[in-house]
Amino acid sequence: MKLNKLRLIFVLVIVTIVFGLGITSFQIVSAANQNNVITITVNEGDTLWGIAKKHNTSNKDIRKLVFEIERANNIKKCLIYPGQQLEIPVQ
């Protein structure tokens, strides 16, 4: 009986440690992703293509960066407006 209790306690401790490490890892990755953006204000005449081209610091395909900007800001059909704040993913 005592041995079964010890095994149960041991398993619960291990599960707690593994679960805690998983949550900590997730939080670290989330925090790292949040820091890899810059915020810009859209000016009159700006386009997503032009903004992506200007802020393409890693020389990636402009189409991919435009898609990432759209996704990060929940933009549909490339519609942006002067004064709008956009988060630009950077690496």
HTML snippet that shows the backbone in 3Dmol.js (N, CA, C, O; Angstrom):
<script src="https://3Dmol.org/build/3Dmol-min.js"></script>
<div id="view" style="width:600px;height:400px;position:relative"></div>
<script>
const pdb = `
ATOM      1  N   MET A   1       0.825  -1.198   0.000  1.00  0.00           N
ATOM      2  CA  MET A   1       0.000   0.000   0.000  1.00  0.00           C
ATOM      3  C   MET A   1       0.865   1.255   0.000  1.00  0.00           C
ATOM      4  O   MET A   1       0.610   2.184  -0.767  1.00  0.00           O
ATOM      5  N   LYS A   2       1.894   1.290   0.862  1.00  0.00           N
ATOM      6  CA  LYS A   2       2.777   2.444   0.919  1.00  0.00           C
ATOM      7  C   LYS A   2       3.518   2.627  -0.396  1.00  0.00           C
ATOM      8  O   LYS A   2       3.724   3.753  -0.847  1.00  0.00           O
ATOM      9  N   LEU A   3       3.918   1.521  -1.009  1.00  0.00           N
ATOM     10  CA  LEU A   3       4.650   1.581  -2.266  1.00  0.00           C
ATOM     11  C   LEU A   3       3.791   2.184  -3.373  1.00  0.00           C
ATOM     12  O   LEU A   3       4.291   2.960  -4.188  1.00  0.00           O
ATOM     13  N   ASN A   4       2.518   1.840  -3.411  1.00  0.00           N
ATOM     14  CA  ASN A   4       1.617   2.405  -4.412  1.00  0.00           C
ATOM     15  C   ASN A   4       1.448   3.911  -4.225  1.00  0.00           C
ATOM     16  O   ASN A   4       1.388   4.655  -5.204  1.00  0.00           O
ATOM     17  N   LYS A   5       1.371   4.365  -2.973  1.00  0.00           N
ATOM     18  CA  LYS A   5       1.252   5.800  -2.701  1.00  0.00           C
ATOM     19  C   LYS A   5       2.508   6.535  -3.154  1.00  0.00           C
ATOM     20  O   LYS A   5       2.427   7.611  -3.745  1.00  0.00           O
ATOM     21  N   LEU A   6       3.667   5.948  -2.875  1.00  0.00           N
ATOM     22  CA  LEU A   6       4.928   6.562  -3.287  1.00  0.00           C
ATOM     23  C   LEU A   6       5.022   6.650  -4.813  1.00  0.00           C
ATOM     24  O   LEU A   6       5.458   7.665  -5.355  1.00  0.00           O
ATOM     25  N   ARG A   7       4.617   5.592  -5.491  1.00  0.00           N
ATOM     26  CA  ARG A   7       4.628   5.611  -6.960  1.00  0.00           C
ATOM     27  C   ARG A   7       3.694   6.697  -7.491  1.00  0.00           C
ATOM     28  O   ARG A   7       4.043   7.424  -8.420  1.00  0.00           O
ATOM     29  N   LEU A   8       2.517   6.800  -6.902  1.00  0.00           N
ATOM     30  CA  LEU A   8       1.548   7.811  -7.321  1.00  0.00           C
ATOM     31  C   LEU A   8       2.107   9.217  -7.116  1.00  0.00           C
ATOM     32  O   LEU A   8       1.995  10.073  -7.994  1.00  0.00           O
ATOM     33  N   ILE A   9       2.700   9.444  -5.970  1.00  0.00           N
ATOM     34  CA  ILE A   9       3.287  10.757  -5.681  1.00  0.00           C
ATOM     35  C   ILE A   9       4.414  11.058  -6.672  1.00  0.00           C
ATOM     36  O   ILE A   9       4.506  12.167  -7.198  1.00  0.00           O
ATOM     37  N   PHE A  10       5.266  10.066  -6.920  1.00  0.00           N
ATOM     38  CA  PHE A  10       6.366  10.228  -7.864  1.00  0.00           C
ATOM     39  C   PHE A  10       5.846  10.585  -9.259  1.00  0.00           C
ATOM     40  O   PHE A  10       6.357  11.511  -9.889  1.00  0.00           O
ATOM     41  N   VAL A  11       4.850   9.871  -9.737  1.00  0.00           N
ATOM     42  CA  VAL A  11       4.274  10.139 -11.055  1.00  0.00           C
ATOM     43  C   VAL A  11       3.665  11.542 -11.103  1.00  0.00           C
ATOM     44  O   VAL A  11       3.841  12.255 -12.091  1.00  0.00           O
ATOM     45  N   LEU A  12       2.960  11.940 -10.059  1.00  0.00           N
ATOM     46  CA  LEU A  12       2.355  13.277 -10.024  1.00  0.00           C
ATOM     47  C   LEU A  12       3.415  14.378 -10.044  1.00  0.00           C
ATOM     48  O   LEU A  12       3.238  15.401 -10.705  1.00  0.00           O
ATOM     49  N   VAL A  13       4.510  14.169  -9.324  1.00  0.00           N
ATOM     50  CA  VAL A  13       5.603  15.144  -9.318  1.00  0.00           C
ATOM     51  C   VAL A  13       6.215  15.258 -10.710  1.00  0.00           C
ATOM     52  O   VAL A  13       6.446  16.365 -11.196  1.00  0.00           O
ATOM     53  N   ILE A  14       6.478  14.138 -11.347  1.00  0.00           N
ATOM     54  CA  ILE A  14       7.063  14.142 -12.692  1.00  0.00           C
ATOM     55  C   ILE A  14       6.113  14.827 -13.679  1.00  0.00           C
ATOM     56  O   ILE A  14       6.550  15.660 -14.474  1.00  0.00           O
ATOM     57  N   VAL A  15       4.846  14.493 -13.638  1.00  0.00           N
ATOM     58  CA  VAL A  15       3.864  15.120 -14.542  1.00  0.00           C
ATOM     59  C   VAL A  15       3.818  16.627 -14.308  1.00  0.00           C
ATOM     60  O   VAL A  15       3.761  17.398 -15.266  1.00  0.00           O
ATOM     61  N   THR A  16       3.841  17.049 -13.065  1.00  0.00           N
ATOM     62  CA  THR A  16       3.816  18.475 -12.738  1.00  0.00           C
ATOM     63  C   THR A  16       5.051  19.183 -13.292  1.00  0.00           C
ATOM     64  O   THR A  16       4.942  20.273 -13.854  1.00  0.00           O
ATOM     65  N   ILE A  17       6.210  18.576 -13.137  1.00  0.00           N
ATOM     66  CA  ILE A  17       7.444  19.176 -13.655  1.00  0.00           C
ATOM     67  C   ILE A  17       7.400  19.282 -15.171  1.00  0.00           C
ATOM     68  O   ILE A  17       7.710  20.336 -15.727  1.00  0.00           O
ATOM     69  N   VAL A  18       7.023  18.215 -15.838  1.00  0.00           N
ATOM     70  CA  VAL A  18       6.962  18.221 -17.312  1.00  0.00           C
ATOM     71  C   VAL A  18       5.951  19.244 -17.792  1.00  0.00           C
ATOM     72  O   VAL A  18       6.234  19.989 -18.731  1.00  0.00           O
ATOM     73  N   PHE A  19       4.791  19.300 -17.180  1.00  0.00           N
ATOM     74  CA  PHE A  19       3.763  20.261 -17.566  1.00  0.00           C
ATOM     75  C   PHE A  19       4.253  21.688 -17.351  1.00  0.00           C
ATOM     76  O   PHE A  19       4.034  22.556 -18.196  1.00  0.00           O
ATOM     77  N   GLY A  20       4.914  21.931 -16.224  1.00  0.00           N
ATOM     78  CA  GLY A  20       5.447  23.262 -15.928  1.00  0.00           C
ATOM     79  C   GLY A  20       6.498  23.692 -16.928  1.00  0.00           C
ATOM     80  O   GLY A  20       6.515  24.851 -17.343  1.00  0.00           O
ATOM     81  N   LEU A  21       7.374  22.785 -17.324  1.00  0.00           N
ATOM     82  CA  LEU A  21       8.395  23.107 -18.318  1.00  0.00           C
ATOM     83  C   LEU A  21       7.759  23.418 -19.669  1.00  0.00           C
ATOM     84  O   LEU A  21       8.219  24.312 -20.380  1.00  0.00           O
ATOM     85  N   GLY A  22       6.720  22.698 -20.019  1.00  0.00           N
ATOM     86  CA  GLY A  22       6.028  22.955 -21.286  1.00  0.00           C
ATOM     87  C   GLY A  22       5.408  24.332 -21.319  1.00  0.00           C
ATOM     88  O   GLY A  22       5.511  25.022 -22.333  1.00  0.00           O
ATOM     89  N   ILE A  23       4.774  24.752 -20.254  1.00  0.00           N
ATOM     90  CA  ILE A  23       4.157  26.077 -20.195  1.00  0.00           C
ATOM     91  C   ILE A  23       5.218  27.160 -20.219  1.00  0.00           C
ATOM     92  O   ILE A  23       5.047  28.174 -20.896  1.00  0.00           O
ATOM     93  N   THR A  24       6.304  26.966 -19.498  1.00  0.00           N
ATOM     94  CA  THR A  24       7.388  27.945 -19.481  1.00  0.00           C
ATOM     95  C   THR A  24       7.976  28.108 -20.869  1.00  0.00           C
ATOM     96  O   THR A  24       8.228  29.233 -21.301  1.00  0.00           O
ATOM     97  N   SER A  25       8.198  27.018 -21.572  1.00  0.00           N
ATOM     98  CA  SER A  25       8.747  27.083 -22.932  1.00  0.00           C
ATOM     99  C   SER A  25       7.802  27.846 -23.846  1.00  0.00           C
ATOM    100  O   SER A  25       8.247  28.665 -24.650  1.00  0.00           O
ATOM    101  N   PHE A  26       6.519  27.591 -23.734  1.00  0.00           N
ATOM    102  CA  PHE A  26       5.530  28.280 -24.568  1.00  0.00           C
ATOM    103  C   PHE A  26       5.560  29.778 -24.303  1.00  0.00           C
ATOM    104  O   PHE A  26       5.493  30.571 -25.242  1.00  0.00           O
ATOM    105  N   GLN A  27       5.660  30.178 -23.042  1.00  0.00           N
ATOM    106  CA  GLN A  27       5.684  31.590 -22.703  1.00  0.00           C
ATOM    107  C   GLN A  27       6.937  32.263 -23.236  1.00  0.00           C
ATOM    108  O   GLN A  27       6.866  33.404 -23.691  1.00  0.00           O
ATOM    109  N   ILE A  28       8.076  31.597 -23.196  1.00  0.00           N
ATOM    110  CA  ILE A  28       9.319  32.169 -23.715  1.00  0.00           C
ATOM    111  C   ILE A  28       9.214  32.367 -25.216  1.00  0.00           C
ATOM    112  O   ILE A  28       9.609  33.416 -25.724  1.00  0.00           O
ATOM    113  N   VAL A  29       8.692  31.386 -25.939  1.00  0.00           N
ATOM    114  CA  VAL A  29       8.537  31.517 -27.393  1.00  0.00           C
ATOM    115  C   VAL A  29       7.567  32.632 -27.720  1.00  0.00           C
ATOM    116  O   VAL A  29       7.825  33.412 -28.636  1.00  0.00           O
ATOM    117  N   SER A  30       6.459  32.733 -27.000  1.00  0.00           N
ATOM    118  CA  SER A  30       5.485  33.787 -27.249  1.00  0.00           C
ATOM    119  C   SER A  30       6.098  35.162 -27.018  1.00  0.00           C
ATOM    120  O   SER A  30       5.882  36.077 -27.812  1.00  0.00           O
ATOM    121  N   ALA A  31       6.856  35.314 -25.945  1.00  0.00           N
ATOM    122  CA  ALA A  31       7.489  36.599 -25.651  1.00  0.00           C
ATOM    123  C   ALA A  31       8.496  36.952 -26.729  1.00  0.00           C
ATOM    124  O   ALA A  31       8.592  38.115 -27.122  1.00  0.00           O
ATOM    125  N   ALA A  32       9.245  35.977 -27.215  1.00  0.00           N
ATOM    126  CA  ALA A  32      10.226  36.244 -28.266  1.00  0.00           C
ATOM    127  C   ALA A  32       9.532  36.688 -29.540  1.00  0.00           C
ATOM    128  O   ALA A  32      10.012  37.596 -30.219  1.00  0.00           O
ATOM    129  N   ASN A  33       8.408  36.063 -29.876  1.00  0.00           N
ATOM    130  CA  ASN A  33       7.683  36.442 -31.086  1.00  0.00           C
ATOM    131  C   ASN A  33       7.104  37.844 -30.975  1.00  0.00           C
ATOM    132  O   ASN A  33       7.043  38.565 -31.972  1.00  0.00           O
ATOM    133  N   GLN A  34       6.680  38.240 -29.790  1.00  0.00           N
ATOM    134  CA  GLN A  34       6.088  39.557 -29.624  1.00  0.00           C
ATOM    135  C   GLN A  34       7.121  40.664 -29.783  1.00  0.00           C
ATOM    136  O   GLN A  34       6.767  41.772 -30.186  1.00  0.00           O
ATOM    137  N   ASN A  35       8.371  40.401 -29.482  1.00  0.00           N
ATOM    138  CA  ASN A  35       9.403  41.419 -29.562  1.00  0.00           C
ATOM    139  C   ASN A  35       9.931  41.618 -30.976  1.00  0.00           C
ATOM    140  O   ASN A  35      10.655  42.583 -31.220  1.00  0.00           O
ATOM    141  N   ASN A  36       9.602  40.756 -31.896  1.00  0.00           N
ATOM    142  CA  ASN A  36      10.128  40.834 -33.241  1.00  0.00           C
ATOM    143  C   ASN A  36       9.189  41.583 -34.184  1.00  0.00           C
ATOM    144  O   ASN A  36       8.973  41.155 -35.318  1.00  0.00           O
ATOM    145  N   VAL A  37       8.639  42.685 -33.723  1.00  0.00           N
ATOM    146  CA  VAL A  37       7.783  43.521 -34.560  1.00  0.00           C
ATOM    147  C   VAL A  37       8.141  44.985 -34.324  1.00  0.00           C
ATOM    148  O   VAL A  37       8.626  45.369 -33.259  1.00  0.00           O
ATOM    149  N   ILE A  38       7.887  45.780 -35.349  1.00  0.00           N
ATOM    150  CA  ILE A  38       7.934  47.227 -35.175  1.00  0.00           C
ATOM    151  C   ILE A  38       6.557  47.754 -35.526  1.00  0.00           C
ATOM    152  O   ILE A  38       5.835  47.135 -36.308  1.00  0.00           O
ATOM    153  N   THR A  39       6.190  48.875 -34.963  1.00  0.00           N
ATOM    154  CA  THR A  39       4.890  49.470 -35.243  1.00  0.00           C
ATOM    155  C   THR A  39       5.109  50.734 -36.058  1.00  0.00           C
ATOM    156  O   THR A  39       5.920  51.589 -35.701  1.00  0.00           O
ATOM    157  N   ILE A  40       4.371  50.841 -37.162  1.00  0.00           N
ATOM    158  CA  ILE A  40       4.463  52.029 -38.011  1.00  0.00           C
ATOM    159  C   ILE A  40       3.069  52.625 -38.179  1.00  0.00           C
ATOM    160  O   ILE A  40       2.064  51.955 -37.941  1.00  0.00           O
ATOM    161  N   THR A  41       3.019  53.879 -38.588  1.00  0.00           N
ATOM    162  CA  THR A  41       1.754  54.546 -38.911  1.00  0.00           C
ATOM    163  C   THR A  41       1.679  54.705 -40.419  1.00  0.00           C
ATOM    164  O   THR A  41       2.615  55.197 -41.049  1.00  0.00           O
ATOM    165  N   VAL A  42       0.566  54.287 -40.992  1.00  0.00           N
ATOM    166  CA  VAL A  42       0.373  54.380 -42.439  1.00  0.00           C
ATOM    167  C   VAL A  42       0.195  55.852 -42.823  1.00  0.00           C
ATOM    168  O   VAL A  42      -0.590  56.576 -42.211  1.00  0.00           O
ATOM    169  N   ASN A  43       0.936  56.278 -43.842  1.00  0.00           N
ATOM    170  CA  ASN A  43       0.822  57.637 -44.370  1.00  0.00           C
ATOM    171  C   ASN A  43      -0.014  57.634 -45.646  1.00  0.00           C
ATOM    172  O   ASN A  43      -0.214  56.590 -46.266  1.00  0.00           O
ATOM    173  N   GLU A  44      -0.489  58.789 -46.024  1.00  0.00           N
ATOM    174  CA  GLU A  44      -1.239  58.950 -47.282  1.00  0.00           C
ATOM    175  C   GLU A  44      -0.382  58.435 -48.436  1.00  0.00           C
ATOM    176  O   GLU A  44       0.779  58.821 -48.572  1.00  0.00           O
ATOM    177  N   GLY A  45      -0.951  57.571 -49.259  1.00  0.00           N
ATOM    178  CA  GLY A  45      -0.253  57.038 -50.432  1.00  0.00           C
ATOM    179  C   GLY A  45       0.544  55.768 -50.170  1.00  0.00           C
ATOM    180  O   GLY A  45       1.057  55.164 -51.112  1.00  0.00           O
ATOM    181  N   ASP A  46       0.658  55.348 -48.910  1.00  0.00           N
ATOM    182  CA  ASP A  46       1.380  54.111 -48.603  1.00  0.00           C
ATOM    183  C   ASP A  46       0.609  52.901 -49.118  1.00  0.00           C
ATOM    184  O   ASP A  46      -0.622  52.892 -49.150  1.00  0.00           O
ATOM    185  N   THR A  47       1.358  51.887 -49.517  1.00  0.00           N
ATOM    186  CA  THR A  47       0.780  50.593 -49.898  1.00  0.00           C
ATOM    187  C   THR A  47       1.473  49.519 -49.072  1.00  0.00           C
ATOM    188  O   THR A  47       2.572  49.732 -48.560  1.00  0.00           O
ATOM    189  N   LEU A  48       0.827  48.368 -48.945  1.00  0.00           N
ATOM    190  CA  LEU A  48       1.459  47.272 -48.220  1.00  0.00           C
ATOM    191  C   LEU A  48       2.755  46.847 -48.906  1.00  0.00           C
ATOM    192  O   LEU A  48       3.738  46.520 -48.242  1.00  0.00           O
ATOM    193  N   TRP A  49       2.747  46.854 -50.230  1.00  0.00           N
ATOM    194  CA  TRP A  49       3.940  46.475 -50.983  1.00  0.00           C
ATOM    195  C   TRP A  49       5.086  47.433 -50.662  1.00  0.00           C
ATOM    196  O   TRP A  49       6.208  46.998 -50.399  1.00  0.00           O
ATOM    197  N   GLY A  50       4.807  48.724 -50.685  1.00  0.00           N
ATOM    198  CA  GLY A  50       5.831  49.723 -50.396  1.00  0.00           C
ATOM    199  C   GLY A  50       6.339  49.637 -48.964  1.00  0.00           C
ATOM    200  O   GLY A  50       7.537  49.772 -48.715  1.00  0.00           O
ATOM    201  N   ILE A  51       5.427  49.414 -48.028  1.00  0.00           N
ATOM    202  CA  ILE A  51       5.810  49.279 -46.623  1.00  0.00           C
ATOM    203  C   ILE A  51       6.683  48.039 -46.446  1.00  0.00           C
ATOM    204  O   ILE A  51       7.707  48.087 -45.764  1.00  0.00           O
ATOM    205  N   ALA A  52       6.275  46.927 -47.063  1.00  0.00           N
ATOM    206  CA  ALA A  52       7.059  45.693 -46.966  1.00  0.00           C
ATOM    207  C   ALA A  52       8.442  45.880 -47.570  1.00  0.00           C
ATOM    208  O   ALA A  52       9.436  45.416 -47.012  1.00  0.00           O
ATOM    209  N   LYS A  53       8.504  46.560 -48.711  1.00  0.00           N
ATOM    210  CA  LYS A  53       9.784  46.791 -49.376  1.00  0.00           C
ATOM    211  C   LYS A  53      10.708  47.644 -48.495  1.00  0.00           C
ATOM    212  O   LYS A  53      11.905  47.374 -48.396  1.00  0.00           O
ATOM    213  N   LYS A  54      10.143  48.665 -47.865  1.00  0.00           N
ATOM    214  CA  LYS A  54      10.922  49.568 -47.016  1.00  0.00           C
ATOM    215  C   LYS A  54      11.455  48.866 -45.770  1.00  0.00           C
ATOM    216  O   LYS A  54      12.566  49.153 -45.324  1.00  0.00           O
ATOM    217  N   HIS A  55      10.676  47.958 -45.212  1.00  0.00           N
ATOM    218  CA  HIS A  55      11.034  47.316 -43.940  1.00  0.00           C
ATOM    219  C   HIS A  55      11.532  45.880 -44.111  1.00  0.00           C
ATOM    220  O   HIS A  55      11.537  45.110 -43.150  1.00  0.00           O
ATOM    221  N   ASN A  56      11.945  45.518 -45.310  1.00  0.00           N
ATOM    222  CA  ASN A  56      12.426  44.167 -45.588  1.00  0.00           C
ATOM    223  C   ASN A  56      13.899  44.057 -45.177  1.00  0.00           C
ATOM    224  O   ASN A  56      14.793  44.142 -46.020  1.00  0.00           O
ATOM    225  N   THR A  57      14.142  43.869 -43.887  1.00  0.00           N
ATOM    226  CA  THR A  57      15.509  43.844 -43.361  1.00  0.00           C
ATOM    227  C   THR A  57      16.217  42.515 -43.594  1.00  0.00           C
ATOM    228  O   THR A  57      17.445  42.455 -43.518  1.00  0.00           O
ATOM    229  N   SER A  58      15.478  41.458 -43.874  1.00  0.00           N
ATOM    230  CA  SER A  58      16.105  40.144 -44.034  1.00  0.00           C
ATOM    231  C   SER A  58      16.145  39.693 -45.492  1.00  0.00           C
ATOM    232  O   SER A  58      16.444  38.532 -45.772  1.00  0.00           O
ATOM    233  N   ASN A  59      15.847  40.598 -46.419  1.00  0.00           N
ATOM    234  CA  ASN A  59      15.885  40.295 -47.853  1.00  0.00           C
ATOM    235  C   ASN A  59      15.037  39.090 -48.235  1.00  0.00           C
ATOM    236  O   ASN A  59      15.429  38.296 -49.091  1.00  0.00           O
ATOM    237  N   LYS A  60      13.876  38.953 -47.603  1.00  0.00           N
ATOM    238  CA  LYS A  60      12.965  37.870 -47.967  1.00  0.00           C
ATOM    239  C   LYS A  60      12.095  38.314 -49.131  1.00  0.00           C
ATOM    240  O   LYS A  60      12.076  39.496 -49.477  1.00  0.00           O
ATOM    241  N   ASP A  61      11.392  37.399 -49.725  1.00  0.00           N
ATOM    242  CA  ASP A  61      10.479  37.690 -50.818  1.00  0.00           C
ATOM    243  C   ASP A  61       9.434  38.703 -50.332  1.00  0.00           C
ATOM    244  O   ASP A  61       8.794  38.484 -49.303  1.00  0.00           O
ATOM    245  N   ILE A  62       9.262  39.798 -51.060  1.00  0.00           N
ATOM    246  CA  ILE A  62       8.337  40.863 -50.665  1.00  0.00           C
ATOM    247  C   ILE A  62       6.920  40.308 -50.516  1.00  0.00           C
ATOM    248  O   ILE A  62       6.189  40.712 -49.612  1.00  0.00           O
ATOM    249  N   ARG A  63       6.532  39.390 -51.392  1.00  0.00           N
ATOM    250  CA  ARG A  63       5.177  38.821 -51.306  1.00  0.00           C
ATOM    251  C   ARG A  63       4.957  38.117 -49.972  1.00  0.00           C
ATOM    252  O   ARG A  63       3.871  38.195 -49.398  1.00  0.00           O
ATOM    253  N   LYS A  64       5.983  37.434 -49.479  1.00  0.00           N
ATOM    254  CA  LYS A  64       5.874  36.744 -48.200  1.00  0.00           C
ATOM    255  C   LYS A  64       5.733  37.755 -47.059  1.00  0.00           C
ATOM    256  O   LYS A  64       4.934  37.553 -46.144  1.00  0.00           O
ATOM    257  N   LEU A  65       6.507  38.841 -47.113  1.00  0.00           N
ATOM    258  CA  LEU A  65       6.421  39.846 -46.063  1.00  0.00           C
ATOM    259  C   LEU A  65       5.063  40.549 -46.087  1.00  0.00           C
ATOM    260  O   LEU A  65       4.497  40.832 -45.031  1.00  0.00           O
ATOM    261  N   VAL A  66       4.533  40.835 -47.285  1.00  0.00           N
ATOM    262  CA  VAL A  66       3.192  41.426 -47.391  1.00  0.00           C
ATOM    263  C   VAL A  66       2.176  40.503 -46.730  1.00  0.00           C
ATOM    264  O   VAL A  66       1.315  40.961 -45.980  1.00  0.00           O
ATOM    265  N   PHE A  67       2.272  39.201 -47.005  1.00  0.00           N
ATOM    266  CA  PHE A  67       1.365  38.230 -46.388  1.00  0.00           C
ATOM    267  C   PHE A  67       1.508  38.239 -44.867  1.00  0.00           C
ATOM    268  O   PHE A  67       0.506  38.195 -44.153  1.00  0.00           O
ATOM    269  N   GLU A  68       2.749  38.295 -44.363  1.00  0.00           N
ATOM    270  CA  GLU A  68       2.973  38.303 -42.917  1.00  0.00           C
ATOM    271  C   GLU A  68       2.397  39.567 -42.267  1.00  0.00           C
ATOM    272  O   GLU A  68       1.855  39.510 -41.164  1.00  0.00           O
ATOM    273  N   ILE A  69       2.519  40.705 -42.958  1.00  0.00           N
ATOM    274  CA  ILE A  69       1.946  41.960 -42.439  1.00  0.00           C
ATOM    275  C   ILE A  69       0.426  41.851 -42.399  1.00  0.00           C
ATOM    276  O   ILE A  69      -0.207  42.240 -41.417  1.00  0.00           O
ATOM    277  N   GLU A  70      -0.152  41.322 -43.469  1.00  0.00           N
ATOM    278  CA  GLU A  70      -1.614  41.141 -43.507  1.00  0.00           C
ATOM    279  C   GLU A  70      -2.070  40.244 -42.361  1.00  0.00           C
ATOM    280  O   GLU A  70      -3.041  40.553 -41.671  1.00  0.00           O
ATOM    281  N   ARG A  71      -1.374  39.145 -42.165  1.00  0.00           N
ATOM    282  CA  ARG A  71      -1.752  38.189 -41.122  1.00  0.00           C
ATOM    283  C   ARG A  71      -1.582  38.794 -39.729  1.00  0.00           C
ATOM    284  O   ARG A  71      -2.442  38.614 -38.867  1.00  0.00           O
ATOM    285  N   ALA A  72      -0.476  39.510 -39.504  1.00  0.00           N
ATOM    286  CA  ALA A  72      -0.209  40.088 -38.181  1.00  0.00           C
ATOM    287  C   ALA A  72      -1.223  41.164 -37.808  1.00  0.00           C
ATOM    288  O   ALA A  72      -1.475  41.400 -36.627  1.00  0.00           O
ATOM    289  N   ASN A  73      -1.808  41.821 -38.822  1.00  0.00           N
ATOM    290  CA  ASN A  73      -2.721  42.937 -38.564  1.00  0.00           C
ATOM    291  C   ASN A  73      -4.157  42.642 -38.953  1.00  0.00           C
ATOM    292  O   ASN A  73      -5.003  43.536 -38.933  1.00  0.00           O
ATOM    293  N   ASN A  74      -4.444  41.381 -39.310  1.00  0.00           N
ATOM    294  CA  ASN A  74      -5.781  40.960 -39.699  1.00  0.00           C
ATOM    295  C   ASN A  74      -6.335  41.843 -40.818  1.00  0.00           C
ATOM    296  O   ASN A  74      -7.456  42.344 -40.733  1.00  0.00           O
ATOM    297  N   ILE A  75      -5.534  42.023 -41.862  1.00  0.00           N
ATOM    298  CA  ILE A  75      -5.910  42.864 -43.000  1.00  0.00           C
ATOM    299  C   ILE A  75      -6.490  41.978 -44.095  1.00  0.00           C
ATOM    300  O   ILE A  75      -5.939  40.928 -44.423  1.00  0.00           O
ATOM    301  N   LYS A  76      -7.595  42.414 -44.646  1.00  0.00           N
ATOM    302  CA  LYS A  76      -8.229  41.713 -45.764  1.00  0.00           C
ATOM    303  C   LYS A  76      -8.076  42.546 -47.030  1.00  0.00           C
ATOM    304  O   LYS A  76      -8.261  43.763 -47.003  1.00  0.00           O
ATOM    305  N   LYS A  77      -7.745  41.900 -48.123  1.00  0.00           N
ATOM    306  CA  LYS A  77      -7.684  42.529 -49.450  1.00  0.00           C
ATOM    307  C   LYS A  77      -6.719  43.717 -49.515  1.00  0.00           C
ATOM    308  O   LYS A  77      -6.961  44.664 -50.263  1.00  0.00           O
ATOM    309  N   CYS A  78      -5.655  43.680 -48.758  1.00  0.00           N
ATOM    310  CA  CYS A  78      -4.596  44.717 -48.792  1.00  0.00           C
ATOM    311  C   CYS A  78      -5.117  46.120 -48.503  1.00  0.00           C
ATOM    312  O   CYS A  78      -4.491  47.097 -48.916  1.00  0.00           O
ATOM    313  N   LEU A  79      -6.235  46.247 -47.809  1.00  0.00           N
ATOM    314  CA  LEU A  79      -6.790  47.572 -47.532  1.00  0.00           C
ATOM    315  C   LEU A  79      -6.166  48.156 -46.268  1.00  0.00           C
ATOM    316  O   LEU A  79      -6.313  47.612 -45.174  1.00  0.00           O
ATOM    317  N   ILE A  80      -5.457  49.290 -46.445  1.00  0.00           N
ATOM    318  CA  ILE A  80      -4.893  50.031 -45.325  1.00  0.00           C
ATOM    319  C   ILE A  80      -5.302  51.492 -45.468  1.00  0.00           C
ATOM    320  O   ILE A  80      -5.643  51.950 -46.558  1.00  0.00           O
ATOM    321  N   TYR A  81      -5.262  52.217 -44.352  1.00  0.00           N
ATOM    322  CA  TYR A  81      -5.748  53.593 -44.335  1.00  0.00           C
ATOM    323  C   TYR A  81      -4.737  54.506 -43.634  1.00  0.00           C
ATOM    324  O   TYR A  81      -4.053  54.082 -42.702  1.00  0.00           O
ATOM    325  N   PRO A  82      -4.644  55.777 -44.093  1.00  0.00           N
ATOM    326  CA  PRO A  82      -3.755  56.727 -43.413  1.00  0.00           C
ATOM    327  C   PRO A  82      -4.106  56.828 -41.930  1.00  0.00           C
ATOM    328  O   PRO A  82      -5.277  56.895 -41.556  1.00  0.00           O
ATOM    329  N   GLY A  83      -3.069  56.838 -41.097  1.00  0.00           N
ATOM    330  CA  GLY A  83      -3.258  56.908 -39.654  1.00  0.00           C
ATOM    331  C   GLY A  83      -3.346  55.544 -38.978  1.00  0.00           C
ATOM    332  O   GLY A  83      -3.246  55.448 -37.755  1.00  0.00           O
ATOM    333  N   GLN A  84      -3.531  54.506 -39.758  1.00  0.00           N
ATOM    334  CA  GLN A  84      -3.630  53.152 -39.211  1.00  0.00           C
ATOM    335  C   GLN A  84      -2.267  52.706 -38.669  1.00  0.00           C
ATOM    336  O   GLN A  84      -1.232  52.962 -39.285  1.00  0.00           O
ATOM    337  N   GLN A  85      -2.279  52.046 -37.527  1.00  0.00           N
ATOM    338  CA  GLN A  85      -1.060  51.484 -36.937  1.00  0.00           C
ATOM    339  C   GLN A  85      -0.896  50.051 -37.436  1.00  0.00           C
ATOM    340  O   GLN A  85      -1.826  49.248 -37.355  1.00  0.00           O
ATOM    341  N   LEU A  86       0.290  49.737 -37.950  1.00  0.00           N
ATOM    342  CA  LEU A  86       0.573  48.388 -38.419  1.00  0.00           C
ATOM    343  C   LEU A  86       1.769  47.809 -37.674  1.00  0.00           C
ATOM    344  O   LEU A  86       2.755  48.501 -37.421  1.00  0.00           O
ATOM    345  N   GLU A  87       1.667  46.541 -37.331  1.00  0.00           N
ATOM    346  CA  GLU A  87       2.816  45.820 -36.779  1.00  0.00           C
ATOM    347  C   GLU A  87       3.520  45.127 -37.930  1.00  0.00           C
ATOM    348  O   GLU A  87       2.906  44.378 -38.690  1.00  0.00           O
ATOM    349  N   ILE A  88       4.825  45.387 -38.051  1.00  0.00           N
ATOM    350  CA  ILE A  88       5.614  44.806 -39.135  1.00  0.00           C
ATOM    351  C   ILE A  88       6.545  43.768 -38.525  1.00  0.00           C
ATOM    352  O   ILE A  88       7.396  44.115 -37.705  1.00  0.00           O
ATOM    353  N   PRO A  89       6.402  42.489 -38.911  1.00  0.00           N
ATOM    354  CA  PRO A  89       7.307  41.453 -38.398  1.00  0.00           C
ATOM    355  C   PRO A  89       8.727  41.694 -38.939  1.00  0.00           C
ATOM    356  O   PRO A  89       8.917  41.898 -40.137  1.00  0.00           O
ATOM    357  N   VAL A  90       9.699  41.666 -38.051  1.00  0.00           N
ATOM    358  CA  VAL A  90      11.097  41.822 -38.443  1.00  0.00           C
ATOM    359  C   VAL A  90      11.911  40.688 -37.855  1.00  0.00           C
ATOM    360  O   VAL A  90      11.510  40.064 -36.872  1.00  0.00           O
ATOM    361  N   GLN A  91      13.075  40.422 -38.472  1.00  0.00           N
ATOM    362  CA  GLN A  91      13.933  39.330 -37.965  1.00  0.00           C
ATOM    363  C   GLN A  91      15.325  39.798 -37.778  1.00  0.00           C
ATOM    364  O   GLN A  91      16.186  39.024 -37.361  1.00  0.00           O
TER     365      GLN A  91
END
`;
const viewer = $3Dmol.createViewer("view");
viewer.addModel(pdb, "pdb");
viewer.setStyle({}, {cartoon: {color: "spectrum"}});
viewer.zoomTo();
viewer.render();
</script>
